[in-house]
Amino acid sequence: MKKNLLIAILCLLQYSSAVSQVQPYQVTIYDSSATVGYYFLVPSRVTNPMQGIHAQMILDQFGDLVYYRSLGVAANSPGFTVQPNGMITYCLNSKFYILDSTFTVKDTVVCKNVTTDNHEFQILPNGNYLMLGFEYVVMDLSAYAWFKPTGTHGSANASVICNVIQEQDSNKNVVFEWHAKDYFSFTDVDSTWFSNPNLVDWTHSNALELDDDGNILLSSRAFNEITKINRSDSSIMWRLGGTQNQFTFLNDTVPFYGQHDIRRNANGNITFFDNGYRVLGAPYHGCRAVEYQLDEVNKTATLVWDYVYDSTMYSRATGNVQCLPNGNILVNFGIINKNNVTFVVVDSLKNKKFEVSFYDTMSSYRAFNFQQLPWMFHRPVITCFDSAGVSYLDAGPGHAIYQWSNGETTRVIAVTTADTFQVWVPYGTSGYISSERLFVTNSLDPCDIGTAVSFSSMNNEIEIYPNPAGDKLYISNPSSFELATEFSLYNVMGEKIMKGELSSSNNVSTIDVSELSRGLYVLCITSRGEIHTMKVMKD
Protein backbone atom coordinates (compact mmCIF):
# COMPACT_ATOMS: atom_id res chain seq x y z
CA MET A 1 0.00 0.00 0.00
CA LYS A 2 1.39 3.39 -0.94
CA LYS A 3 1.73 5.82 1.90
CA ASN A 4 2.04 9.59 1.98
CA LEU A 5 4.40 10.84 4.64
CA LEU A 6 4.13 14.30 6.12
CA ILE A 7 6.33 15.42 8.94
CA ALA A 8 5.28 18.88 10.13
CA ILE A 9 7.08 20.13 13.20
CA LEU A 10 5.14 22.97 14.80
CA CYS A 11 7.59 25.05 16.81
CA LEU A 12 6.92 26.82 20.07
CA LEU A 13 4.67 29.79 19.37
CA GLN A 14 6.86 32.60 20.72
CA TYR A 15 4.65 35.32 19.26
CA SER A 16 1.81 34.94 21.72
CA SER A 17 1.81 35.18 25.48
CA ALA A 18 -1.52 33.32 25.51
CA VAL A 19 -0.26 30.39 23.47
CA SER A 20 3.42 30.57 24.44
CA GLN A 21 3.08 27.36 26.42
CA VAL A 22 2.15 25.33 23.33
CA GLN A 23 4.75 22.62 23.29
CA PRO A 24 6.45 21.56 20.04
CA TYR A 25 4.82 18.54 18.51
CA GLN A 26 5.29 16.46 15.41
CA VAL A 27 2.54 15.23 13.12
CA THR A 28 3.14 12.36 10.74
CA ILE A 29 0.46 11.70 8.14
CA TYR A 30 0.86 8.34 6.47
CA ASP A 31 -2.35 8.49 4.44
CA SER A 32 -3.97 11.88 3.87
CA SER A 33 -7.18 10.32 2.59
CA ALA A 34 -7.72 8.59 5.94
CA THR A 35 -7.37 11.65 8.19
CA VAL A 36 -10.71 13.28 8.85
CA GLY A 37 -12.15 15.82 11.29
CA TYR A 38 -10.61 17.18 14.48
CA TYR A 39 -8.50 15.79 17.31
CA PHE A 40 -9.19 16.78 20.93
CA LEU A 41 -6.47 16.23 23.55
CA VAL A 42 -5.04 17.62 26.79
CA PRO A 43 -1.26 17.29 26.67
CA SER A 44 0.50 17.77 29.99
CA ARG A 45 3.98 17.57 31.38
CA VAL A 46 3.55 15.26 34.34
CA THR A 47 5.89 15.52 37.32
CA ASN A 48 5.78 13.89 40.71
CA PRO A 49 3.28 14.29 42.27
CA MET A 50 0.82 14.16 39.35
CA GLN A 51 0.98 17.84 38.52
CA GLY A 52 2.25 19.69 35.48
CA ILE A 53 1.49 22.06 32.66
CA HIS A 54 -1.85 21.26 31.08
CA ALA A 55 -3.46 22.61 27.92
CA GLN A 56 -6.55 21.88 25.88
CA MET A 57 -5.77 21.54 22.18
CA ILE A 58 -7.73 20.86 19.01
CA LEU A 59 -5.87 19.84 15.85
CA ASP A 60 -7.40 19.61 12.41
CA GLN A 61 -6.96 16.65 10.07
CA PHE A 62 -3.60 18.04 8.88
CA GLY A 63 -2.29 18.50 12.41
CA ASP A 64 -2.66 22.30 12.40
CA LEU A 65 -3.52 23.82 15.77
CA VAL A 66 -7.04 25.30 15.66
CA TYR A 67 -7.85 25.88 19.33
CA TYR A 68 -5.72 26.24 22.43
CA ARG A 69 -6.38 26.92 26.08
CA SER A 70 -3.63 26.91 28.70
CA LEU A 71 -4.70 25.48 32.06
CA GLY A 72 -1.39 26.23 33.76
CA VAL A 73 -0.35 23.96 36.58
CA ALA A 74 -3.45 21.92 37.31
CA ALA A 75 -3.96 18.89 39.51
CA ASN A 76 -5.41 17.10 36.51
CA SER A 77 -7.64 17.97 33.57
CA PRO A 78 -8.66 14.89 31.62
CA GLY A 79 -11.59 14.18 29.37
CA PHE A 80 -11.68 17.15 26.94
CA THR A 81 -14.35 15.81 24.61
CA VAL A 82 -17.62 16.36 22.76
CA GLN A 83 -20.60 14.60 24.30
CA PRO A 84 -23.32 12.94 22.15
CA ASN A 85 -25.62 15.95 22.73
CA GLY A 86 -23.02 18.30 21.21
CA MET A 87 -21.85 19.85 24.47
CA ILE A 88 -18.14 20.03 25.24
CA THR A 89 -16.96 18.77 28.63
CA TYR A 90 -13.78 18.58 30.64
CA CYS A 91 -12.71 18.24 34.27
CA LEU A 92 -10.51 20.66 36.16
CA ASN A 93 -9.62 20.19 39.82
CA SER A 94 -12.49 17.83 40.65
CA LYS A 95 -15.23 19.74 38.86
CA PHE A 96 -16.80 18.91 35.50
CA TYR A 97 -17.46 21.81 33.14
CA ILE A 98 -20.07 21.81 30.36
CA LEU A 99 -19.47 24.20 27.42
CA ASP A 100 -21.59 25.15 24.43
CA SER A 101 -20.43 25.33 20.82
CA THR A 102 -18.76 28.72 21.44
CA PHE A 103 -16.66 27.15 24.22
CA THR A 104 -18.48 29.17 26.86
CA VAL A 105 -19.10 27.47 30.21
CA LYS A 106 -22.82 26.84 30.66
CA ASP A 107 -22.86 24.61 33.73
CA THR A 108 -20.74 22.63 36.19
CA VAL A 109 -21.37 19.25 37.82
CA VAL A 110 -19.84 17.59 40.90
CA CYS A 111 -20.66 14.45 42.83
CA LYS A 112 -23.04 14.71 45.76
CA ASN A 113 -21.89 13.66 49.26
CA VAL A 114 -18.64 12.12 47.97
CA THR A 115 -15.51 13.60 46.37
CA THR A 116 -15.62 14.00 42.59
CA ASP A 117 -13.18 11.76 40.72
CA ASN A 118 -11.79 13.35 37.56
CA HIS A 119 -11.52 10.12 35.55
CA GLU A 120 -14.95 9.90 33.94
CA PHE A 121 -17.98 12.02 33.07
CA GLN A 122 -20.68 11.16 30.55
CA ILE A 123 -23.90 12.85 29.50
CA LEU A 124 -26.29 9.99 28.85
CA PRO A 125 -28.94 9.92 26.10
CA ASN A 126 -31.66 10.73 28.66
CA GLY A 127 -29.74 13.82 29.84
CA ASN A 128 -28.45 12.23 33.05
CA TYR A 129 -24.86 12.55 34.21
CA LEU A 130 -22.78 9.43 34.88
CA MET A 131 -19.56 9.98 36.82
CA LEU A 132 -17.03 8.56 39.23
CA GLY A 133 -16.46 9.71 42.79
CA PHE A 134 -14.60 8.38 45.79
CA GLU A 135 -14.81 8.29 49.57
CA TYR A 136 -12.31 7.72 52.37
CA VAL A 137 -12.99 4.68 54.56
CA VAL A 138 -10.95 3.82 57.68
CA MET A 139 -9.83 0.16 57.63
CA ASP A 140 -7.59 -2.02 59.76
CA LEU A 141 -4.92 -3.24 57.32
CA SER A 142 -2.42 -4.45 59.89
CA ALA A 143 -2.87 -8.04 58.67
CA TYR A 144 -1.60 -7.18 55.17
CA ALA A 145 2.18 -7.05 54.68
CA TRP A 146 1.74 -5.59 51.19
CA PHE A 147 3.38 -2.21 51.45
CA LYS A 148 6.78 -0.75 50.69
CA PRO A 149 9.42 -1.30 51.81
CA THR A 150 8.53 -4.88 50.86
CA GLY A 151 6.82 -6.68 53.70
CA THR A 152 5.61 -3.59 55.55
CA HIS A 153 2.22 -4.05 57.22
CA GLY A 154 -0.65 -1.67 56.70
CA SER A 155 -1.85 0.73 59.36
CA ALA A 156 -4.51 -0.32 61.84
CA ASN A 157 -6.26 2.95 60.99
CA ALA A 158 -5.51 3.23 57.29
CA SER A 159 -7.45 5.70 55.18
CA VAL A 160 -8.61 3.76 52.11
CA ILE A 161 -9.81 5.49 48.95
CA CYS A 162 -12.90 3.64 47.70
CA ASN A 163 -14.54 4.51 44.40
CA VAL A 164 -18.20 5.38 43.95
CA ILE A 165 -20.34 5.37 40.80
CA GLN A 166 -22.94 8.12 40.79
CA GLU A 167 -25.67 9.01 38.32
CA GLN A 168 -27.52 12.31 38.55
CA ASP A 169 -30.53 13.47 36.59
CA SER A 170 -30.53 16.75 34.64
CA ASN A 171 -31.59 18.55 37.84
CA LYS A 172 -28.57 17.03 39.62
CA ASN A 173 -30.56 14.71 41.84
CA VAL A 174 -28.80 11.41 42.57
CA VAL A 175 -30.75 8.58 40.93
CA PHE A 176 -28.17 5.76 41.19
CA GLU A 177 -25.18 5.19 43.44
CA TRP A 178 -22.80 2.25 43.82
CA HIS A 179 -20.07 1.94 46.45
CA ALA A 180 -17.06 -0.30 45.74
CA LYS A 181 -16.56 -0.99 49.47
CA ASP A 182 -19.91 -2.78 49.58
CA TYR A 183 -19.22 -5.20 46.71
CA PHE A 184 -15.45 -5.77 46.55
CA SER A 185 -13.19 -7.50 49.06
CA PHE A 186 -10.01 -5.69 50.03
CA THR A 187 -7.99 -8.75 48.96
CA ASP A 188 -9.24 -8.44 45.35
CA VAL A 189 -6.54 -5.85 44.76
CA ASP A 190 -3.18 -6.26 42.97
CA SER A 191 -1.02 -5.36 45.95
CA THR A 192 1.99 -4.39 43.82
CA TRP A 193 0.34 -0.95 43.51
CA PHE A 194 0.59 -0.29 47.24
CA SER A 195 3.26 1.91 48.77
CA ASN A 196 1.84 4.05 51.58
CA PRO A 197 0.56 1.90 54.51
CA ASN A 198 -1.49 4.81 55.88
CA LEU A 199 -3.18 6.14 52.72
CA VAL A 200 -4.24 3.44 50.27
CA ASP A 201 -5.53 4.06 46.73
CA TRP A 202 -7.48 0.83 46.66
CA THR A 203 -9.56 0.31 43.48
CA HIS A 204 -8.35 3.28 41.42
CA SER A 205 -11.32 3.02 39.08
CA ASN A 206 -10.75 5.04 35.92
CA ALA A 207 -13.55 4.50 33.38
CA LEU A 208 -17.28 3.93 33.11
CA GLU A 209 -19.36 2.80 30.16
CA LEU A 210 -23.14 2.55 29.88
CA ASP A 211 -23.53 -0.90 28.33
CA ASP A 212 -25.97 -1.71 25.53
CA ASP A 213 -28.31 -3.43 27.99
CA GLY A 214 -28.43 -0.42 30.32
CA ASN A 215 -25.97 -1.78 32.88
CA ILE A 216 -22.55 -0.31 33.69
CA LEU A 217 -19.01 -1.41 32.82
CA LEU A 218 -16.31 -0.31 35.29
CA SER A 219 -12.53 -0.35 34.84
CA SER A 220 -10.46 -0.56 38.05
CA ARG A 221 -6.74 -0.19 37.48
CA ALA A 222 -5.56 -1.48 40.87
CA PHE A 223 -7.64 -4.64 40.37
CA ASN A 224 -6.58 -5.18 36.71
CA GLU A 225 -10.29 -5.79 36.26
CA ILE A 226 -13.33 -4.90 34.16
CA THR A 227 -16.53 -5.31 36.16
CA LYS A 228 -20.13 -5.34 34.95
CA ILE A 229 -22.60 -3.86 37.44
CA ASN A 230 -26.37 -4.26 37.38
CA ARG A 231 -27.91 -0.80 37.28
CA SER A 232 -31.17 -2.06 38.77
CA ASP A 233 -30.01 -3.82 41.94
CA SER A 234 -26.26 -2.86 42.04
CA SER A 235 -25.13 -6.49 41.98
CA ILE A 236 -21.96 -7.58 40.19
CA MET A 237 -22.90 -9.46 37.00
CA TRP A 238 -19.40 -10.59 36.03
CA ARG A 239 -15.68 -9.87 36.50
CA LEU A 240 -13.09 -9.92 33.72
CA GLY A 241 -9.38 -10.02 34.60
CA GLY A 242 -7.58 -9.72 37.93
CA THR A 243 -7.62 -12.09 40.87
CA GLN A 244 -11.38 -12.68 40.63
CA ASN A 245 -11.52 -13.31 36.88
CA GLN A 246 -14.53 -15.41 35.78
CA PHE A 247 -13.72 -15.67 32.06
CA THR A 248 -11.68 -18.14 30.04
CA PHE A 249 -9.44 -16.37 27.53
CA LEU A 250 -9.59 -18.61 24.48
CA ASN A 251 -6.72 -17.23 22.42
CA ASP A 252 -4.85 -14.72 24.58
CA THR A 253 -2.30 -15.77 27.17
CA VAL A 254 -1.20 -12.25 28.11
CA PRO A 255 -2.97 -10.85 31.21
CA PHE A 256 -3.89 -7.19 31.10
CA TYR A 257 -2.45 -4.84 33.71
CA GLY A 258 -3.48 -1.37 34.85
CA GLN A 259 -6.02 -0.99 32.03
CA HIS A 260 -7.97 2.17 31.07
CA ASP A 261 -10.98 3.22 29.02
CA ILE A 262 -13.42 0.32 28.79
CA ARG A 263 -15.84 0.81 25.85
CA ARG A 264 -18.62 -1.23 24.23
CA ASN A 265 -18.44 -0.79 20.48
CA ALA A 266 -21.03 -0.84 17.71
CA ASN A 267 -20.09 -4.42 16.77
CA GLY A 268 -20.84 -5.64 20.30
CA ASN A 269 -17.21 -6.19 21.29
CA ILE A 270 -15.38 -4.35 24.04
CA THR A 271 -12.16 -2.38 23.72
CA PHE A 272 -9.81 -0.94 26.30
CA PHE A 273 -6.21 0.15 26.65
CA ASP A 274 -4.00 -2.43 28.33
CA ASN A 275 -1.22 -0.38 29.96
CA GLY A 276 0.82 -3.54 30.48
CA TYR A 277 2.16 -2.09 33.73
CA ARG A 278 1.82 -2.59 37.46
CA VAL A 279 4.78 -1.02 39.27
CA LEU A 280 8.54 -1.04 38.75
CA GLY A 281 9.90 -4.40 39.77
CA ALA A 282 6.65 -6.25 39.03
CA PRO A 283 6.13 -8.20 35.79
CA TYR A 284 4.93 -6.11 32.87
CA HIS A 285 4.46 -6.38 29.11
CA GLY A 286 4.17 -3.92 26.27
CA CYS A 287 1.09 -1.70 26.31
CA ARG A 288 -1.54 -2.44 23.69
CA ALA A 289 -5.02 -1.66 22.45
CA VAL A 290 -7.25 -4.73 22.72
CA GLU A 291 -10.65 -5.78 21.40
CA TYR A 292 -12.42 -8.79 22.90
CA GLN A 293 -15.58 -10.63 21.92
CA LEU A 294 -17.28 -11.71 25.13
CA ASP A 295 -19.67 -14.61 25.62
CA GLU A 296 -21.30 -13.35 28.80
CA VAL A 297 -23.28 -16.56 29.30
CA ASN A 298 -20.45 -19.09 28.95
CA LYS A 299 -17.87 -16.61 30.26
CA THR A 300 -15.36 -16.76 27.41
CA ALA A 301 -13.24 -13.95 25.99
CA THR A 302 -11.84 -14.09 22.45
CA LEU A 303 -9.15 -11.65 21.40
CA VAL A 304 -10.41 -10.20 18.10
CA TRP A 305 -7.77 -7.51 17.52
CA ASP A 306 -4.88 -5.85 19.26
CA TYR A 307 -2.28 -3.22 18.44
CA VAL A 308 1.22 -2.92 19.88
CA TYR A 309 3.32 0.10 18.93
CA ASP A 310 6.53 -1.17 20.56
CA SER A 311 6.67 -4.44 22.51
CA THR A 312 9.14 -2.91 25.00
CA MET A 313 6.99 0.17 25.66
CA TYR A 314 4.64 0.12 28.64
CA SER A 315 2.34 2.85 29.95
CA ARG A 316 2.51 3.89 33.60
CA ALA A 317 -0.95 5.47 33.55
CA THR A 318 -3.78 6.89 31.39
CA GLY A 319 -4.49 6.04 27.74
CA ASN A 320 -7.55 5.21 25.64
CA VAL A 321 -8.83 3.46 22.52
CA GLN A 322 -11.46 4.93 20.17
CA CYS A 323 -13.06 3.05 17.27
CA LEU A 324 -13.85 5.54 14.51
CA PRO A 325 -16.79 5.50 12.07
CA ASN A 326 -14.51 4.92 9.07
CA GLY A 327 -13.14 1.70 10.58
CA ASN A 328 -9.88 3.17 11.86
CA ILE A 329 -8.82 3.03 15.51
CA LEU A 330 -7.24 5.79 17.59
CA VAL A 331 -4.82 4.55 20.24
CA ASN A 332 -3.60 7.02 22.88
CA PHE A 333 -0.68 5.70 24.92
CA GLY A 334 -0.69 7.81 28.08
CA ILE A 335 2.48 8.09 30.19
CA ILE A 336 4.98 5.77 28.51
CA ASN A 337 8.46 4.65 29.47
CA LYS A 338 10.04 5.31 26.06
CA ASN A 339 9.37 7.00 22.71
CA ASN A 340 7.59 10.35 22.34
CA VAL A 341 4.45 9.10 20.62
CA THR A 342 1.20 10.49 22.06
CA PHE A 343 -1.38 8.78 19.86
CA VAL A 344 -1.73 7.04 16.52
CA VAL A 345 -4.61 6.28 14.18
CA VAL A 346 -4.35 2.86 12.53
CA ASP A 347 -6.58 0.81 10.28
CA SER A 348 -7.86 -2.67 11.05
CA LEU A 349 -4.73 -4.15 9.44
CA LYS A 350 -2.58 -2.07 11.85
CA ASN A 351 -1.26 0.27 9.17
CA LYS A 352 -0.55 3.69 10.67
CA LYS A 353 -2.54 6.55 9.15
CA PHE A 354 -1.82 9.47 11.48
CA GLU A 355 0.55 10.01 14.39
CA VAL A 356 1.14 12.80 16.91
CA SER A 357 4.21 13.01 19.12
CA PHE A 358 5.12 15.57 21.78
CA TYR A 359 8.54 16.35 23.12
CA ASP A 360 9.68 16.78 26.70
CA THR A 361 7.58 14.11 28.44
CA MET A 362 4.24 15.43 27.20
CA SER A 363 1.35 12.98 27.23
CA SER A 364 -2.44 13.10 27.04
CA TYR A 365 -4.90 11.42 29.43
CA ARG A 366 -7.21 10.65 26.52
CA ALA A 367 -7.36 11.74 22.88
CA PHE A 368 -10.42 11.80 20.64
CA ASN A 369 -11.12 12.17 16.94
CA PHE A 370 -14.44 13.62 15.81
CA GLN A 371 -14.88 13.10 12.10
CA GLN A 372 -17.88 15.42 12.12
CA LEU A 373 -18.69 18.11 14.67
CA PRO A 374 -22.29 19.15 15.36
CA TRP A 375 -21.29 22.83 15.15
CA MET A 376 -18.87 25.11 13.30
CA PHE A 377 -15.81 26.92 14.61
CA HIS A 378 -16.06 30.71 14.33
CA ARG A 379 -12.51 31.46 13.20
CA PRO A 380 -11.31 35.02 12.50
CA VAL A 381 -11.06 35.93 8.80
CA ILE A 382 -8.13 38.02 7.58
CA THR A 383 -8.68 40.62 4.85
CA CYS A 384 -6.21 42.88 3.08
CA PHE A 385 -6.46 46.54 1.98
CA ASP A 386 -4.20 49.30 0.65
CA SER A 387 -3.91 52.77 2.14
CA ALA A 388 -1.47 55.49 1.05
CA GLY A 389 0.69 52.94 -0.73
CA VAL A 390 0.91 50.57 2.25
CA SER A 391 -0.79 47.17 2.46
CA TYR A 392 -2.52 46.09 5.67
CA LEU A 393 -3.99 42.87 7.04
CA ASP A 394 -7.17 43.19 9.07
CA ALA A 395 -8.27 40.44 11.49
CA GLY A 396 -11.77 41.88 11.85
CA PRO A 397 -13.58 43.64 14.70
CA GLY A 398 -14.94 42.39 17.98
CA HIS A 399 -11.93 40.73 19.61
CA ALA A 400 -10.34 41.91 22.85
CA ILE A 401 -6.92 40.55 21.92
CA TYR A 402 -5.11 40.02 18.62
CA GLN A 403 -1.95 37.95 18.49
CA TRP A 404 -0.27 37.61 15.11
CA SER A 405 2.31 35.07 14.05
CA ASN A 406 4.84 37.89 13.49
CA GLY A 407 4.42 39.21 17.04
CA GLU A 408 2.00 42.07 16.33
CA THR A 409 -0.88 42.56 18.77
CA THR A 410 -3.22 44.98 16.98
CA ARG A 411 -6.27 44.28 14.85
CA VAL A 412 -4.64 45.78 11.73
CA ILE A 413 -1.00 45.21 10.82
CA ALA A 414 1.13 46.52 7.96
CA VAL A 415 2.54 43.87 5.64
CA THR A 416 5.58 44.57 3.48
CA THR A 417 7.14 41.14 2.99
CA ALA A 418 6.08 37.82 1.57
CA ASP A 419 5.35 35.56 4.49
CA THR A 420 2.79 33.27 6.10
CA PHE A 421 0.40 35.07 8.46
CA GLN A 422 -1.97 33.79 11.10
CA VAL A 423 -3.82 35.49 13.94
CA TRP A 424 -5.11 34.21 17.28
CA VAL A 425 -8.08 35.75 19.09
CA PRO A 426 -9.94 34.89 22.33
CA TYR A 427 -12.54 32.16 22.04
CA GLY A 428 -14.98 31.01 24.66
CA THR A 429 -13.86 30.85 28.26
CA SER A 430 -10.11 31.64 28.34
CA GLY A 431 -9.34 29.89 25.07
CA TYR A 432 -7.86 31.08 21.75
CA ILE A 433 -8.76 30.19 18.18
CA SER A 434 -6.68 30.68 15.07
CA SER A 435 -7.45 32.02 11.63
CA GLU A 436 -6.58 29.97 8.59
CA ARG A 437 -3.01 30.52 7.39
CA LEU A 438 -2.70 33.31 4.84
CA PHE A 439 0.09 33.21 2.27
CA VAL A 440 1.40 36.54 0.98
CA THR A 441 3.40 35.63 -2.09
CA ASN A 442 4.05 39.02 -3.71
CA SER A 443 5.98 41.42 -1.46
CA LEU A 444 5.62 44.24 -4.01
CA ASP A 445 1.86 44.01 -3.89
CA PRO A 446 0.72 41.94 -0.87
CA CYS A 447 -2.94 42.64 -1.56
CA ASP A 448 -2.80 40.69 -4.80
CA ILE A 449 -4.70 38.21 -2.69
CA GLY A 450 -7.68 40.59 -2.73
CA THR A 451 -9.41 39.01 0.21
CA ALA A 452 -8.04 36.56 2.70
CA VAL A 453 -7.12 33.27 1.07
CA SER A 454 -7.55 30.32 3.37
CA PHE A 455 -4.95 27.58 3.56
CA SER A 456 -7.25 25.18 1.75
CA SER A 457 -9.49 27.30 -0.46
CA MET A 458 -9.58 26.81 -4.20
CA ASN A 459 -11.47 28.17 -7.18
CA ASN A 460 -13.97 25.50 -8.14
CA GLU A 461 -13.05 25.85 -11.84
CA ILE A 462 -9.49 24.65 -11.28
CA GLU A 463 -8.89 20.94 -10.88
CA ILE A 464 -5.66 19.53 -9.46
CA TYR A 465 -4.90 15.81 -9.88
CA PRO A 466 -3.78 13.36 -8.74
CA ASN A 467 -3.68 14.47 -5.12
CA PRO A 468 -1.58 12.91 -3.63
CA ALA A 469 0.72 13.42 -6.61
CA GLY A 470 3.33 11.06 -7.97
CA ASP A 471 6.01 12.42 -10.32
CA LYS A 472 3.59 14.74 -12.16
CA LEU A 473 0.93 17.15 -10.98
CA TYR A 474 -1.75 18.03 -13.52
CA ILE A 475 -3.81 21.23 -13.55
CA SER A 476 -6.85 21.59 -15.77
CA ASN A 477 -6.84 25.01 -17.41
CA PRO A 478 -10.18 26.84 -17.09
CA SER A 479 -11.25 29.51 -19.53
CA SER A 480 -10.35 32.20 -16.99
CA PHE A 481 -6.63 31.44 -17.40
CA GLU A 482 -4.70 34.09 -19.34
CA LEU A 483 -1.25 34.12 -20.84
CA ALA A 484 1.47 34.10 -18.18
CA THR A 485 -0.74 32.61 -15.49
CA GLU A 486 1.77 31.84 -12.73
CA PHE A 487 2.08 29.14 -10.13
CA SER A 488 4.21 28.93 -6.99
CA LEU A 489 4.74 25.96 -4.71
CA TYR A 490 5.48 26.41 -1.00
CA ASN A 491 6.50 24.00 1.73
CA VAL A 492 4.74 23.91 5.11
CA MET A 493 7.17 26.52 6.47
CA GLY A 494 5.96 29.03 3.86
CA GLU A 495 9.17 28.86 1.78
CA LYS A 496 8.79 29.11 -1.99
CA ILE A 497 10.46 26.09 -3.57
CA MET A 498 9.16 26.22 -7.14
CA LYS A 499 7.59 28.72 -9.54
CA GLY A 500 6.64 28.86 -13.20
CA GLU A 501 3.95 29.64 -15.77
CA LEU A 502 0.90 27.65 -16.78
CA SER A 503 0.04 27.36 -20.45
CA SER A 504 -3.27 28.71 -21.74
CA SER A 505 -2.97 26.86 -25.05
CA ASN A 506 -3.52 23.38 -23.62
CA ASN A 507 -6.39 21.95 -21.68
CA VAL A 508 -4.02 20.63 -19.00
CA SER A 509 -0.76 21.97 -17.58
CA THR A 510 1.85 19.69 -16.06
CA ILE A 511 4.18 20.40 -13.14
CA ASP A 512 7.11 18.06 -12.60
CA VAL A 513 7.30 17.30 -8.86
CA SER A 514 9.44 14.17 -9.12
CA GLU A 515 12.33 15.78 -7.21
CA LEU A 516 10.21 16.82 -4.25
CA SER A 517 10.23 14.94 -0.98
CA ARG A 518 7.09 13.27 0.26
CA GLY A 519 4.92 15.60 2.29
CA LEU A 520 2.49 18.50 2.26
CA TYR A 521 2.84 21.55 -0.01
CA VAL A 522 0.78 24.61 -0.86
CA LEU A 523 0.14 25.37 -4.53
CA CYS A 524 -0.65 29.01 -5.35
CA ILE A 525 -2.03 29.92 -8.78
CA THR A 526 -2.14 33.60 -9.77
CA SER A 527 -4.68 34.45 -12.46
CA ARG A 528 -6.22 37.85 -13.24
CA GLY A 529 -4.87 39.31 -10.01
CA GLU A 530 -6.34 36.57 -7.83
CA ILE A 531 -4.43 33.94 -5.93
CA HIS A 532 -5.99 30.50 -5.48
CA THR A 533 -4.40 28.08 -3.03
CA MET A 534 -4.67 24.35 -2.42
CA LYS A 535 -2.98 21.81 -0.20
CA VAL A 536 -1.15 19.21 -2.30
CA MET A 537 0.32 15.96 -1.03
CA LYS A 538 3.43 14.50 -2.68
CA ASP A 539 3.57 10.70 -2.59
PyMOL commands that set and color helices and strands:
alter all, ss='L'
color gray80, all
select helices_A, chain A and resi 32-34+180-182+186-188+191-193+221-223+446-449
alter helices_A, ss='H'
color red, helices_A
select strands_A, chain A and resi 6-10+25-29+38-46+52-60+65-74+81-82+88-91+96-99+105-109+115-123+129-139+158-168+174-179+199-201+205-210+216-220+225-229+236-240+248-249+260-264+270-274+288-295+300-307+315-317+320-323+329-332+335-336+341-346+352-358+362-370+383-387+390-394+403-404+412-414+419-421+423-427+431-434+438-440+464-465+472-476+485-491+496-502+508-512+519-527+530-538
alter strands_A, ss='S'
color yellow, strands_A
deselect
rebuild
show_as cartoon
